[in-house]
Amino acid sequence: MEQEEKNRTTVMIHNRSYTIVGNEPASHVQLVASLVDQKMQEIQKMNQSLDTTSLAVLTAVNTMNNYLKLKEDYATLLGSMKKGRGRGK
């Protein structure tokens, strides 16, 4: 079995350089890193005294909270669509 070649992308998050290795295109990795950096800046503006570790954890918690809400909304939407189909629409 051949192993797929991994992409290496260097990004800046919170003024630090990170090299991300994975299957996603560089443009996708850069977009994700940019969104993480923006969220960290947003949280840091609300509390300037946070150290980097606390800031990173709060960013992760915020992001996971948003992800779970979207996942629930998606499941609700799918459920609504299935009910609509069952009525002969």
ZAMI-761550 format. One record per residue (C-alpha): residue number from 1; residue in one letter; x negated, y, z negated. Coordinates in Angstrom, 3 decimals. Layout:
! residues N
(NUM, 'a', (X, Y, Z))
...
//
This chain:
! residues 89
(1, 'm', (0.000, 0.000, 0.000))
(2, 'e', (-1.432, 3.365, 1.038))
(3, 'q', (-1.479, 6.095, -1.527))
(4, 'e', (-0.102, 9.441, -0.360))
(5, 'e', (-2.640, 12.262, -0.333))
(6, 'k', (-1.999, 14.735, -3.150))
(7, 'n', (-1.963, 18.487, -2.639))
(8, 'r', (-4.100, 20.678, -4.893))
(9, 't', (-2.777, 24.183, -5.484))
(10, 't', (-4.344, 26.794, -7.732))
(11, 'v', (-1.882, 29.207, -9.343))
(12, 'm', (-1.949, 31.980, -11.933))
(13, 'i', (0.399, 31.739, -14.917))
(14, 'h', (0.150, 34.208, -17.789))
(15, 'n', (-3.230, 35.454, -16.521))
(16, 'r', (-4.723, 31.954, -16.471))
(17, 's', (-5.650, 29.838, -13.485))
(18, 'y', (-4.206, 26.315, -13.208))
(19, 't', (-4.783, 23.700, -10.530))
(20, 'i', (-1.613, 21.709, -9.897))
(21, 'v', (-1.951, 18.331, -8.190))
(22, 'g', (1.106, 16.694, -6.633))
(23, 'n', (3.145, 15.872, -3.565))
(24, 'e', (4.956, 19.210, -3.274))
(25, 'p', (3.849, 21.767, -0.665))
(26, 'a', (1.640, 24.607, -1.918))
(27, 's', (4.409, 27.146, -1.239))
(28, 'h', (6.767, 25.278, -3.581))
(29, 'v', (4.167, 25.000, -6.340))
(30, 'q', (3.376, 28.716, -6.020))
(31, 'l', (7.086, 29.579, -6.262))
(32, 'v', (7.514, 27.449, -9.389))
(33, 'a', (4.416, 29.000, -10.973))
(34, 's', (5.679, 32.484, -10.140))
(35, 'l', (9.031, 31.749, -11.808))
(36, 'v', (7.295, 30.370, -14.908))
(37, 'd', (5.077, 33.459, -15.063))
(38, 'q', (8.111, 35.755, -14.714))
(39, 'k', (9.982, 33.931, -17.488))
(40, 'm', (6.939, 34.132, -19.766))
(41, 'q', (6.654, 37.877, -19.130))
(42, 'e', (10.367, 38.318, -19.839))
(43, 'i', (10.141, 36.456, -23.168))
(44, 'q', (6.912, 38.227, -24.138))
(45, 'k', (8.551, 41.634, -23.597))
(46, 'm', (11.110, 40.691, -26.259))
(47, 'n', (8.431, 39.614, -28.741))
(48, 'q', (4.927, 41.021, -28.167))
(49, 's', (3.447, 39.140, -31.127))
(50, 'l', (3.937, 35.627, -29.695))
(51, 'd', (0.765, 33.653, -29.124))
(52, 't', (0.378, 31.826, -25.819))
(53, 't', (1.395, 28.438, -27.230))
(54, 's', (4.597, 29.780, -28.793))
(55, 'l', (5.345, 31.716, -25.628))
(56, 'a', (4.869, 28.591, -23.511))
(57, 'v', (7.126, 26.510, -25.792))
(58, 'l', (9.866, 29.160, -25.772))
(59, 't', (9.610, 29.354, -21.991))
(60, 'a', (9.938, 25.570, -21.726))
(61, 'v', (12.940, 25.516, -24.096))
(62, 'n', (14.615, 28.361, -22.173))
(63, 't', (13.998, 26.664, -18.852))
(64, 'm', (15.278, 23.280, -20.047))
(65, 'n', (18.388, 24.946, -21.492))
(66, 'n', (19.092, 26.577, -18.128))
(67, 'y', (18.455, 23.277, -16.342))
(68, 'l', (20.900, 21.379, -18.557))
(69, 'k', (23.590, 24.036, -18.068))
(70, 'l', (23.163, 23.835, -14.293))
(71, 'k', (23.255, 20.036, -14.431))
(72, 'e', (26.524, 20.146, -16.413))
(73, 'd', (27.989, 22.699, -13.980))
(74, 'y', (26.969, 20.478, -11.072))
(75, 'a', (28.597, 17.415, -12.647))
(76, 't', (31.790, 19.408, -13.267))
(77, 'l', (31.790, 20.622, -9.667))
(78, 'l', (31.312, 17.091, -8.330))
(79, 'g', (34.153, 15.885, -10.543))
(80, 's', (36.418, 18.637, -9.202))
(81, 'm', (35.514, 17.771, -5.620))
(82, 'k', (36.284, 14.074, -6.173))
(83, 'k', (39.678, 14.926, -7.716))
(84, 'g', (40.460, 17.148, -4.733))
(85, 'r', (39.694, 14.354, -2.284))
(86, 'g', (41.936, 11.960, -4.195))
(87, 'r', (44.931, 14.197, -3.474))
(88, 'g', (44.676, 13.641, 0.241))
(89, 'k', (42.919, 16.912, 1.012))
//
